[in-house]
Amino acid sequence: MKVTDRQKRVFIAVDVLLILMMVLPIVAAITLKVLTTPASDGVSITGARIFFTIPMPLQDLPITESQINSFLVLISIFGLCLYMTHGLKVKANLRRQHIAEWIVEKVETMVNESMGDYFKGYAPFITSILALSAFSSLLSLFGLYPPTSDLNIVAGWAILVFGLITYYKLKSGPLKYLKGFLEPVPFLAPMNIIGEFATPLSMSFRHYGNVLSGTVISALLASALQGLSRMVLGWLPDALASIPVFQIGIPAVLSIYFDVFSGCLQAYIFAMLTMMYVSGGFSLEDYLLRKEKREKRKAKNKKSKINDNLEVV
């Protein structure tokens, strides 16, 4: 089927709108930070700023910088997904479709190898974790507060994963789940209970601590390099002495590690831990055995009802 000029223009216009959908949230976050950040001298390392507070019955709900940035990252990721899947065809003729198919194949392979065939439908969820975590950490490249530096954000993800872990453990039977706290010996039950709830804590603190430490180290090194420039060039005229020579290039190299490599690495680790904990807490053999017993019980009850009806007749 031949594509008309009008269809080409519409296709390009949709692409432009989707690209704007990816870019504008980041621009909005930068603009919001410029307009709301007070002027300060030197290095200022603080948590997420609170923009306003919504009164609630039990406890007021603060709307913070990390929440706003998380919402804007979601919009950008959504725009990226729409852009990557725009114009899909059975036979790929766009580079973006090749990239999208490659990502899907890699994530599905990773999920199948880590979790097994039973969890093959988890590929979209794991992709969402990878994208949200990585893109949130990469916000620091634009001078924005990364949501992964806020313990509340990462803890929310960990609690969601903990709910999935508990759900799949209960699929083998509530009694078997409770019995697991008594293994290998009953007096270790308190330690097993603590270990159960330590899972979301370790996941959240590991991710949050690594990202936050990278942000703090980058800020401190940038300030130190600025001071070094002033000390070395202090004998020159004011115009030349104020040039931050040692801040040229070095912070960018550090940023490649702390912002790009470390952020993407932590996203991968969080996704791998999610797959390991969810699949590790689920016993397929016990689940199938419980399912078989339940079906036999249903068949027995059904047969008993049929016999009762026949006796009545």
Buried (B, 14 or more C-beta within 10 A) or exposed (E): EEEEEEEEEEEEEBBEEBEEBBEBBBEEBBEBBEEEEEEEEEEEEEBBBEEEEEEEEEEEEBEBBBBBBBBBBBBBBBBBBBBBEBBEEEEBEEEBBEEBEEBEEEBBEBBBEBBEEBBEEBBEBBBBBBBBBBBBBBBBBEEBBBBBBBBBBBBBBBEBBBEBBBEBBBBBBEEBBEEBBEEEEEEEBEEBEEEBEEBBEEBBBBBBBBBBEBBBBBBEBBBEBBEBBBEEBEEEEEEEBEEBBBBEEBBEEBBEBBBBEBBBBBBBBBBBBBBEBBBEBBBBEBBEEBEEEEEEEEEEEEEEEEEEEEEEE
